[in-house]
Amino acid sequence: MRILKILILTILLFSFSPFQAFADKSDDTLVIAFSREITNLDYHYGTKTEYLILGDMIDDSLFYVENENLTYAPSLASDFNVVDDVTLDVNLRQGVRFHDGSEMTSDDVVYTYNFIVTNEKNRRHKKLVSWLKSIEKTGKYSVRFNLNSPYANLFNDLYRIKIRKNGIMGTDGNWDDNAQATSLNGLGPYKVISFDPGVEVVLERNESYFGGPKGNPAIKNLIIRSIPDMGTQQAELMSGGIHWMYNVKKDVGEAMAKTGKADYQIGPSLRIGFLVLDAGGYSGEGNPITKLDVRRAMNHAINRESIAKNLIGGPAKAIHTACNPVVFGCFQDVMKYDYNPEKAKSLLASAGYPNGFDLDLWSYRDKEAAQAMADDLGKVGININLRHGKLAGLNKARKERQIRAYFGTWGSSASPDTATISNIHWRDPNKGDRNLSGDPKVNELMLGAEQTLDIDERKKLYAEGLKLIAEQAYWVPLWSYSEGVLSSKDINFKQDADGYPRIWNITWN
């Protein structure tokens, strides 16, 4: 509390400083802040949420996730037809123009997907089209996608790929990965005016934007500033230097709102937290977590409801499945573990650990929550050495099979489908290092649900897979997250059901 008071005092001092906002409502300029730097304008070369937010402002895709009901809607596409399980026909909107004024046609769409498929350097986005056998032009404003096999998460991947102008990235065998890095010719509701990598992106409303499911922005000018320090962001917001910031912790947000100079919202998010347990014994011999009763004990030992309420805050809730309950396929009728320390102790004793054991728990975010879990586990005899550090270190240790348990989170990148998390975390262990279950049946069920377009069959497979994960306690599902946003009194920002900030919908009050 003392630290918080000092923080607020500092912010108030900033608010009365001679610093004046360089852009505001009077010149129709919105300024937002990201704590992580934007160093490349091309979404295809970024992995951070900030790149997705920027990409949706300056780029566009064939499909888009609507904010009201979290379903995929045609965007650059006008309509589509699922010909069969491996063939999709897409018609394009006519009259849509790139920021340089040239019209988008099927040539641009075919070029974009061929670029993603054949560019060996960009492996991350190449994975997004691993389902693509070929794409063909069927008319000036129509294309056909031929799939290698049925793929249920198709529309999510069609949303992720941003359409590029024909020829702008070079040619096959001679791709230019930096062609759109510092100046981008996109199709989105805003266009890039200037870019200072790692510092600032200046955008202007695209007056020729076609509208679509995003709609046309109300605010003409938009500046994105990279400000790594959250305290500096807060001071800037109070003094008028910025209008909007996110990833704001509950205690800080509520305290700043009490000053009357800012609005604080804390809404839902698709992100969930979980403990991944090395049930498969990949980390070597003598691993207690390979025993089912130990994993079940860990599920009973953690007071996830209390942590969700008191440390995460807002609409965050305890979860019992390896997915966010609001997304498609996240079956909820599974084995649930209540908070029961005595039951946890009994299970540990039956597993041969009446006095508990020592365990390294790796984490990379939400240190207070990680420490709370460590304390809960310690109360039942599992003595935790909390190895909290950067994500890169955790990833390296996991790849080297050094981890027996880690605290992870997954945001699903605004995709309302269980496939987005299962594809990463339950894939064949030979094709990734996140599935530590050692159970091929989990992979068969969870990934199998992606390989059919039959809705009922998908639900059935996810139900079986999620039941198996819960019964075998391969994870400790923890909680859904909330998203905290601070905004100026000058703007109107509405948080959507998935927690994804659609900046282009902000209006002036």
N, C-alpha and C positions, 0 to 999 in steps of 0.2 A: 504493500500500500504506500509506503514512504517513497519508493522508487516511482510509483505512478503519480504521486503528488508532485514530485520534482519534474516529471515529464510534462505534466499539464502546465506547471508554472513556466517551464521553458517555452512551451507552445504559446502561452499567453504573451510572454515577452516578445516573441517573434511577431505576434499579431499586431503589436503596437510599434513595431520597428518601422523605419522609413522605407523599407522595401515595398514597392508597389507592383501589383500584378501587371504583367505586360500584355495580357490578353484577357478579355472577359466578355460579358453579355453585350456590352455596348458595341463591340465590333464583331459580334456573333462568332466568338472563338472559344471553344471548349478545350480545356487542358486537363489531361489525365496523367497519372504516374504509374509506371511499372517498376517493381524492385529489381527485376532481372533485365539485362540489357538486350536490346534489339540490335543485332550486328549484321543481319541479312534480311532484306525485304521479301525474299522468296520463301514462302511457306514450305515448299518442298525440301528445303534445306534446314529446317528448324524442328525441334522436338518439344519446345516449351509451350505451355498454354498461351503465353503472350504472343507467340507466333501464330497460333490459331486465331486469336482475337483480331490481330492485325490483318491476317489473311482474309478473314470474313469481311473486313472493312474495305480492302483494296482489291480483292479477288472475288471470283464467283465460280460455282461448280454446277454440275448438271442437276444435283439435288441438294436439299438443305433440310436441317432439323428444325421444324416449327416449334416455337416456344410454348404454345398453349397446351398441346396434347402430346408433345414429344414424338411426333411421327415424321417420316420423311416426305417432303413435298417437292415436286418439280421446281427447279429454279431456272437455270439456263435451258433445261428441257421444258418443252411445252406439254408433252404427254409421253407415255411409254406403253409398250405392250410386251408382256412376258409370253413369248412365242411357245417356249417349252422350258424344261428345267435348266437348259444350258444355252438359251438364246434370248437376248433382250433387245428389242427394237426401241430406239429413242428418237423422238422428233424434237427439233430445236426451236426455240423462240426465234422469230424472224425480226430483223431490225435492231438486234442487240449490238452495241458497238464497244470496241476497246477504247481505252482512254485516249488513244491517238486518233480516234474517229473512224477507224476501219471496222467493217462489219464482221461479226463472228459467223462462221459457217462450219459445216461438217469437216472441212479440211483442217481447221484449228483443233477440233476435238480429236480427230484421228492422229494428228501430229503429236498432241499432248500425251496421249496414252502410249503411243509408240516410243516417245522420248522416255517416259517413266519406265517402260518395260526393258528397253535396250540399253539404258544408261547404267553401266556397271558401277559407277561411283556412288550413285544415290541409292544405296541398298535399303534404307529405311522405307522410302516410299515405293520402291520396287516390290516390297513385301505386300503392300496394299493391293497390288494388282496381280498377285501370284495366281489368282483364279482365272486370269485372262488368257485365253488361247489366241484370239485375234480380234481386231476391230476393223470394220469395213465401212466405207462410205456407201450409203444406199441412195443418196440424193444430196442436193445442195444443203438441205437443212435436216438431214436424217442420217443416223448411223446404226450399225448393228454390232452388239457385243456377243462374241462367241466364247463361252466359258469352258474351262477344262473339265469341270464337274459342277453339279449343283452347289450353290453357295448362298446361304441364307442372309449373310451380312453384306450382301452386294451393295445395297443402297448407301450404307455407311461409307464404304470405300469410294463410291462415286461422289459422295459429299467431300471426302478428304482431298481428292485430286482437283487442283485449281487449273482452269483452262488457260493455256498459253497460245499466243499468236503463232500461226504457222511460220516456222523458220527462225523464230527469235532465239531459240536455245542452240542453234547450230544444226548439224546434220548427223545422222547415224555414223558412229565411228569418230566423229569430231565434235562432240557435244561441248558447249561452253557453259560450265556450271555457274559461272559468275555473271551470266548475261543479264539477269534480273536482280542481282544482289543489291545494287545501290540505286537503281532507278527502275521502277516497275510499270509495265504497260498492262494493266489489269482490266477487269470487267466490273469491279465492285462499286458500291455506292459512294466511295471516296477515292480520290486519286492522289498520288504522291506529288507534292510540290518540292520538297527538299528532304534530305536525309543526312544526318550526321551520325554514323554508326556508333552505337553505345551511348549516345547522348540524347538525340531527339529525332522524331519523325514529324514532319509537317504535312497535313492532308487538307484537301479542299473537296467540298461536295461535288460529285459527278452529276452535273445538271442534265446529262443525257442518260442517266441510269434508268433501266427498264422497270424498276420497282420490284416485281416478283414477291416472294414470301417475306423478304426482308423489309420491303417498303422503302420509301425515300427518306433520307435523314432530314430532320428539322433544322439542325445546326449546320451552318455553312463551313466553318473552319474547325479543324481539330488538330491539336498538338499532343503528341505522346512524348513524355519526358522519362528518361531512365534515371531513377533516383534510388540507388541500392539501399540506403538507410531508411528504415520505416519512420524513425523519429523525425528525420528531415522532411519526409513526405507529410507527416502530420503537421509540422510547423508551416510548411508551404500551404497546406490547405487552409489553415487558420488565418494566414496572412493574405490569401487570395492568389497565390502563385499557381495553384492547381485547383481543380473542381472535384476531382474524383480519384479514389484510391481503393484498392481491395486487399484481401488477405489480412484484414485487421482483426486482431484478437479481441475477444468479448470485453475484457476489463478495460482495455484502452479505448475501444469504440464507445462504450457506455459513458466513460468519464469525459471524453471529448464532447459527446452529445449534450452533456449537462452544462457545458459552457454556453449553449445556445447559439454557437457559431457553426455547427455542422449537424447533419443528420446521420444517424447510424442505423443501418439495416443488417440484420443477420438472418439469412434465409437458407433454404435447403441446397444441397449439392449432390451430385452423382458420386462423388468420391466416398470411398469406404476405407476403414482401417482393419487390419487383420494381423495375426501372428502366423507365419508360415513355419511349420514344424517338420524336421527331417525324419519323417516316419520311415523313409526308405533306407536310412542308414548311410547316406552318401558321404557323410563327414567322418566315417571311420568306425572302428569297433568300440564297444563300451558305451554306446549312446543310449541313455535311458529313454529317449523320446521314441525309439523304435517300438516301445511297449504301449499298447492301446490304453491301458489304465493310466499311464503317466500323462498321455495326451488328454484324456478325459479329465484328469485331475487339474490340468492347467486350464481347461475350459471352465471348470467350476471355481477355480481360485480367483479369477479376475472379476472385480466388481465393475463390469463394463457400463452398467446403467449410471452409476455414480460418476464415473469418469466422463461419460458422454454429457451428462447434465452440468457438471461443475467445471470441467476443463475445456471441453469442446464448445458447449453452449448452444443457444438457439434451438433450432429444430433437430439437432443431432440426437439420434436414438440408438440404443443397443440393437445389434443385428445378430441373427443366428444362422445366416446362410452366407455362402461365399460369393455374394453379389449384392447389389443394392436392391432392396425390395420393390422400388418403384419401376425398375426396368423390365422389359419383356423377358419372360422365361425364368424369372427369379422365384422359383417355387418355394413356398414358405412352410409347408407342412413337413418339417424335418425334425429330427431329434434335437431338443433344446437343452442347454445346460444352464441351470440357474446358478446364481452366486451362492455357493455353499462351501465355505472353507473346511468344515468338518468332513464333508463328503470327499473333498479333495485329499485330505490327509488319509482317509480310509483307503482311497484308491491308490495312493502312493505306497501305503503299507502293503496292500495286496500285490503290488507290482514288485515288491522287494526293496522298497526304499522308505522304511519307517522313519528314518532320520533325514529324509530328503537327499538332495545332491546339489552340486554346484553347476551352474549353467551360464554361459555367455549369451546375452540377449543383445542382438545388433539392432540399431535404429539410426535413423537419419533425419527425422523431423519430429515435432511435437515432443520435445524432451520431457516436459512436465508430465504428459500422459504416459510416456515410456517409463518414467521413474515411478509413477503411481502403480503401473502394472508390476514393476520390479518389486515394489513394496508388498503388493498383494501376494505375489508368488512367494516372497520371503516368509510371509506369515504362515504358509503351509509347509515350509521346509525346503523350498527350491531357492537356493541362495544365488541371486542374480548378480553377475558382473555386467553392468550396463555398458556396452560398447557403442556409445553415441558419437557419430561423426558424419562425414559427408557421404552422399549417396554413391559417389565414385568408389570409395573405399569398401562400402558394403557390396556393391556389384562385383568388385574384384574378388573379394573373399568368397562370395557365393559361387562365382565362376570356378574358383579353385577348390570348391567343395569343403570349405572350412567352417561353414555355418550350420549350427544345429537348430537355431531359432532366430527369426528376425521379425521386427515390426515393420510392416509395409503398408502402403496405401495405394489406391488406384482410382483415378478420376474419370476414366472411360472417355475422356476427350469429347464430352457432350453427346455421346452415343447412347441412346436409350435401349440397349440390348445386352443381355448377358454374354453374348458372343464376344463383346469387346474386352471383357476381362478374362473369360475362359480361354480365348485363343492365345493369350499370353501366359497365363498361369497354370494351365492344365494341358499344355501341348506335350508331345512326346519328349521325354527328358533328353533324348539324343539330339533334339532340335532346339534346345533351350535349357536354362538352368534353374527355372523357377518352380517347376513341378517336382517337389521333394517327396511326394507320396509313395513312390515306388510301386504304384498300383496301376497297371496298364488299363484296367477297366474304367478308371476315372477319365483317362484320355479318350478312350473309345466312346464313352457316353457324352462327355462335354464337347468334344470336337465333332462328334457325330451329329450333334444338333445343328451344326453349321452347314452340314452337307446335304441338307434336304430343304425344300421350299414349303413342305407340308407343315402348316402351323401347328396342328395337333401333334404331329410326330415330334416336332421340335420341343414342344412343351413336355411331352412324355420323356424324352431323352434327358432334358434338363432336370426334370423331377427325379429321375432315377440317379443321375449323377450327383445332384445336390444332397439327396438322401444319403448316398454312399459317403460323401465327404464329411457330412455331419456325424454319421454313425461311427465312422473310423477316426473322427477328430483329426483329420489331416491339417486343418487350420483351427485357429481360435478366431472366429469372426468377432469383430469388436463393435464398431459403431459406424453409422453414416455420419458424414461431416456436415458442417454448416459453412456458409461463406459470409464473412463480415465485410461490409462496404461502408466507407465514409464518403459523404458527398457534401458539397457546398449547398447552402440554403438557396442558391440561385438556380439550381437545376432540379429536374424531376427524373429520378432513375428508379425503375421498377425491377426488382429481382425476379427472375423467372424460376420455374419449378425445378429446372436442372442445375441452377446455380451458375450457369454460364452467362457472363456479362455481355449482352448485346448492346454495345456502346452506341451504335448508330440509332438506337431508339431513344436516346436521352433528349429531353427537351428543356427549354428554359422555363422557369416558373414565372 
